[in-house]
Amino acid sequence: MSTALITGASRGLGVVAARRLAAQGWTVLAGCREPGRLAETLDPALDIRPIALDVADDASVAAAVKEAEAHVDSLDVLVNNAAIVGEMVEPAEAGADVLREAYETNVFGLVRVTRAFLPLLRRAEQPRLVMVSSSLGSLADMSDWRWENHPYLAYPSSKAALNMISVMYARTMPDVLVTVVNPGFTATDLNDHQGTQTVEEGADAIVAAALDTTSPSGRFVERDGLVPW
């Protein structure tokens, strides 16, 4: 039986990825701030177990580790999916407070969760760490003027930080397969459903990375192949 923990799994990409893995026989721990509300929406035929998890809170993460250990002996996959957009302020106007809000979830949160759950992850035979990023975190893509319609600082820079953290994890943890994924411009609450992909399409790269046990560690991928850093 394969097991996974997905953060930010109450809606959008997180809950769809949870359902798809559970449909393949996985036990999925769905980390979210309101597990009771999520439980009411789930198919009882799927082994999805909501657990309380606020990635921006140390005590919540520590409690979630204990709760996870009550459900599973190990984690095959940890999916760091939880993210917020933060304030959409242009670079010249953005202060540290603007970045701090987005970084608390998108950067510090994933570090907090990864460090806390790493012992449980390392009990698996083929541990995988899936980091949900964005093409907005690609320095190569953001240097292209095609992206001039997104001139804000907090979210893209937080995803660029996620990318570097992921590369460092891949370089220093050879026992864990680390994959960074770009879901693509997906219609979710995060962008007021303006995305051009369905949530199912957006979850493709996440699910593929969770299932993958043979690719090299430290890649940045999307549905159609590699993404430039």
C-alpha positions in Angstrom: 0.0 0.0 0.0 1.4 3.4 -1.0 1.0 6.4 1.2 1.1 10.2 0.6 0.7 13.4 2.5 -0.6 16.4 0.5 -0.6 19.9 2.0 -3.2 22.4 1.0 -5.5 19.4 0.1 -8.9 20.9 1.0 -9.6 22.2 -2.6 -8.2 22.8 -6.0 -5.1 20.9 -7.1 -4.5 19.3 -3.7 -7.8 17.6 -3.3 -7.9 16.5 -7.0 -4.4 14.9 -6.7 -5.6 13.3 -3.4 -8.6 11.7 -5.1 -6.6 10.5 -8.1 -4.0 8.8 -5.9 -6.6 7.3 -3.6 -8.5 6.0 -6.7 -5.3 4.0 -7.5 -5.4 2.4 -4.0 -3.2 4.8 -2.1 -3.8 6.0 1.5 -3.7 9.8 1.3 -3.4 12.1 4.2 -5.0 15.3 3.2 -3.5 18.2 5.1 -5.8 21.2 5.6 -6.8 23.7 8.2 -10.4 22.5 8.4 -10.3 18.7 8.2 -13.9 18.3 9.3 -15.2 20.3 6.4 -13.1 18.4 3.9 -14.3 15.1 5.3 -17.9 16.0 4.5 -17.1 16.2 0.8 -15.1 13.0 0.3 -16.1 9.8 -1.3 -16.1 7.1 1.5 -14.9 4.6 -1.0 -11.5 6.4 -1.3 -8.9 6.1 1.5 -8.4 9.9 2.0 -7.8 10.9 5.6 -8.1 14.6 6.4 -5.6 15.8 9.1 -5.3 19.3 10.6 -2.3 21.1 9.1 -1.5 24.8 8.9 1.9 24.9 7.2 2.5 28.4 8.6 2.3 27.2 12.2 5.0 25.3 14.0 2.7 23.7 16.6 0.2 22.7 13.9 2.9 21.0 11.9 4.3 19.1 14.9 0.8 17.9 15.8 0.2 16.8 12.2 3.3 14.6 12.4 1.9 12.8 15.4 -1.5 12.4 13.8 0.1 11.1 10.6 2.1 8.5 12.6 -1.2 7.3 14.0 -2.4 6.6 10.5 0.7 5.3 8.6 4.1 3.7 9.3 5.8 5.6 6.5 5.2 8.1 3.7 6.1 7.2 0.2 5.4 10.7 -1.1 5.2 14.2 0.5 3.5 16.8 -1.8 4.2 20.4 -0.8 1.2 21.9 -2.5 -0.1 24.6 0.0 0.4 28.1 -1.4 -1.1 31.6 -1.4 -0.8 34.4 -3.9 -0.2 37.2 -1.4 -0.6 40.8 -2.2 -0.2 41.7 -5.8 2.1 44.7 -5.4 4.6 45.8 -8.1 8.3 45.4 -7.2 9.1 49.1 -6.6 6.2 49.4 -4.2 6.5 46.1 -2.3 7.9 46.2 1.2 9.2 43.3 3.3 5.7 42.8 4.8 4.3 42.0 1.4 6.9 39.3 0.8 6.7 38.0 4.3 3.0 37.0 4.0 3.6 34.9 0.8 6.9 33.5 2.0 5.4 32.3 5.3 3.3 29.8 3.4 5.1 29.3 0.1 8.7 29.1 1.4 8.9 28.8 5.2 5.9 26.5 5.2 7.3 24.0 2.9 10.6 24.0 4.7 8.8 23.5 8.0 6.7 20.6 6.7 9.6 18.9 4.9 11.9 19.0 7.9 9.1 17.7 10.2 8.0 14.9 7.9 11.3 13.8 6.6 11.8 11.0 9.2 8.5 9.5 8.2 9.3 9.9 4.5 12.7 8.2 5.0 11.0 5.1 6.4 9.7 4.4 2.9 11.6 2.2 0.4 11.5 4.9 -2.4 10.7 8.2 -0.8 9.6 11.0 -3.1 9.3 14.7 -2.4 7.0 16.6 -4.8 7.3 20.4 -4.8 4.4 22.3 -6.5 6.0 25.4 -8.1 5.0 27.6 -11.0 6.5 28.8 -14.3 6.3 32.2 -12.6 9.2 30.9 -10.5 11.3 30.2 -13.5 14.0 32.9 -14.0 14.2 31.9 -17.7 10.5 32.2 -18.2 10.1 35.4 -16.2 13.0 37.1 -18.2 10.8 36.6 -21.2 8.5 39.7 -21.8 5.6 37.3 -22.5 5.1 37.5 -18.7 4.9 41.3 -18.5 1.2 40.9 -17.4 2.3 39.6 -14.1 4.7 42.2 -12.7 4.2 41.4 -9.0 7.0 40.5 -6.6 5.7 38.2 -3.8 4.4 35.1 -5.5 6.9 34.7 -8.4 9.9 35.3 -6.1 8.5 32.8 -3.5 8.3 30.2 -6.2 11.8 30.9 -7.3 12.9 30.4 -3.7 11.0 27.1 -3.6 12.9 26.1 -6.8 16.3 26.7 -5.2 15.3 25.0 -2.0 14.2 22.0 -4.0 17.5 21.9 -5.9 19.4 21.9 -2.6 17.3 19.1 -1.2 18.0 17.1 -4.3 21.7 17.7 -4.1 22.0 16.9 -0.4 19.4 14.1 0.1 20.3 11.4 -2.4 17.9 8.9 -0.8 14.9 11.1 -1.7 13.7 11.7 -5.2 12.9 15.4 -5.4 10.7 16.7 -8.3 9.5 20.2 -8.8 6.3 20.5 -10.8 4.6 23.3 -12.7 0.9 22.6 -12.9 0.3 25.3 -15.5 -2.2 28.0 -15.6 -5.0 26.2 -13.9 -8.5 27.4 -13.0 -8.4 27.4 -9.2 -9.4 29.7 -6.3 -5.8 30.9 -6.3 -6.4 32.9 -9.6 -10.1 33.4 -9.3 -10.6 30.5 -11.8 -9.1 32.5 -14.6 -6.7 29.7 -15.6 -7.0 28.1 -19.0 -6.6 24.5 -17.8 -9.0 22.4 -15.8 -8.0 21.3 -12.3 -7.7 17.7 -13.6 -5.2 18.9 -16.2 -3.3 20.9 -13.6 -3.0 17.9 -11.3 -1.5 15.7 -14.0 2.1 16.8 -13.3 1.6 16.4 -9.5 0.2 12.9 -9.9 2.9 11.8 -12.4 5.6 13.0 -10.0 4.1 11.2 -7.1 4.0 7.9 -9.1 7.5 8.3 -10.6 10.2 6.3 -8.9 12.9 6.1 -11.7 13.6 9.7 -13.0 16.6 11.7 -11.9 16.1 13.8 -8.8 16.1 17.6 -9.0 14.0 18.1 -12.2 11.5 20.9 -12.9 8.7 19.4 -15.0 5.2 20.1 -16.3 2.7 18.0 -18.3 4.6 18.3 -21.5 8.2 18.0 -20.3 11.0 20.0 -18.6 10.6 23.6 -17.5 13.7 25.9 -17.6 15.0 27.1 -14.3 
